[in-house]
Amino acid sequence: MPSCGSGRAFCQLYLYDRDDSRIVEMIGTPGPATTRAITYVPGTFTGMNSFYTGGVQQIATYLTNNRPGTVAFVYKDGKFPGEQNNEKEPDLYCRT
């Protein structure tokens, strides 16, 4: 499995649905020693392209690396406010 960013934790794609802007990545390896599971949802303006840079996985990777028995899921279910339909920066324009 590929490592997540520069950390020791391993990332695995758990769910991917490009058309509906959904993705779930599992960080860590579940097993008999797993005592906690964390779900992390990145913030507003997070697009699908943010998952390819490793930035949205940093918190989950840190927790998994520093708390033995931890598995984390980085979760995005649908389009976030400010997210664009392309790979450009977020749309920060305020529409009234």
Secondary structure as GFF3:
##gff-version 3
##sequence-region A 1 96
A	DSSP	beta_strand	11	17	.	.	.	ID=ss1
A	DSSP	three_ten_helix	18	20	.	.	.	ID=ss2
A	DSSP	beta_strand	22	27	.	.	.	ID=ss3
A	DSSP	beta_strand	36	40	.	.	.	ID=ss4
A	DSSP	three_ten_helix	48	52	.	.	.	ID=ss5
A	DSSP	three_ten_helix	55	57	.	.	.	ID=ss6
A	DSSP	alpha_helix	58	66	.	.	.	ID=ss7
A	DSSP	beta_strand	70	77	.	.	.	ID=ss8
###
